Amino acid sequence: MRSGALVRSAAVKRAIPFLFGLIAACATARAEAPRSVFLEDLTWPEVRAATHAGSTTILVPIGGTEQNGPHMAVGKHNTRAHVLAGRIAQALGNALVAPVVAYVPEGSVNPPTGHMRFPGTITIPEDAFEKTLESAARGFRLHGFKDIVFLGDHGGYRKSLERVAERLDHEWAATTVRAHAIGAYYDAESAGFAAILRRKGFTDAQVGVHAGLADTALTLAVDPALVRTDKLGAPNKGAADGVVGDPRKATAELGELGVDLVVERTVDAIRRATARR
């Protein structure tokens, strides 16, 4: 009996350090928050560690600050670009997300054209926009990123994204670093989502092209606080209120269909674009 007790006592003594180590490890795990995919949330050593560990794709979400009818906040594009880029980065598993570019070309100031006819819209010259993207991309390359991916939530500057990516790729031709203007993001958000809504019985007049059913549903799915549901009135056919479409039947549930499509198609397009041959 005495021998058995000694054996058990020795086993307990051996287990004590292990148990203390396990408790300490659990406490440390609870104290450390999961690493964010958003660059802004990280310290510089965490960014360096992420690129060294293989997160060498940086997503540059590009929004725009513009009128979106009487029922939707002017920051719609910026919020959507941030949230969707985050979901795309999580699905990719090897990407971080840069801060949203919220200042984009939106028309002239004098005389005001396009969305600049409505208060709250912000515009910058096209060349300033493109130079901003180029400079940011060069900085990302310096800090270890190999694929700089431009994701535009607004269709008005697609050509600028393509030109910037083309110029950077020419500049970096002798390196393994590449820039990508991923058109699949906006294609899914616009034509792709519109096709889903048409299959559900909605007309093109309802779906719209700006602040209509599709646009509003996507925003409801991402951040319903941006939509004033009490302002979802009948559309003005002349677009004098900034609406082209009919947002009255927009729901977050419909919007989630568009969100899923954007994430799925963009992830696939980025993986194909960044595959090293």
Secondary structure, DSSP 4 states (H G I P E B T S, - for coil): -HHHHHHHHHHHHHHHHHHHHHHHHHHHHHHSPPPPSBGGGS-HHHHHHHHHTT--EEEEEE-------TTB-TTHHHHHHHHHHHHHHHHHSSEEEPPPB-------BTTB-GGGGSTT-----HHHHHHHHHHHHHHHHHTT-SEEEEEESSGGGHHHHHHHHHHHHHHTTTSS-EEEE-THHHHIIIIIHHHHHHHTT--HHHH-SBSSHHHHHHHHHH-GGGB-GGG--PPPTT-TTS-BS-GGG--HHHHHHHHHHHHHHHHHHHHHHH---
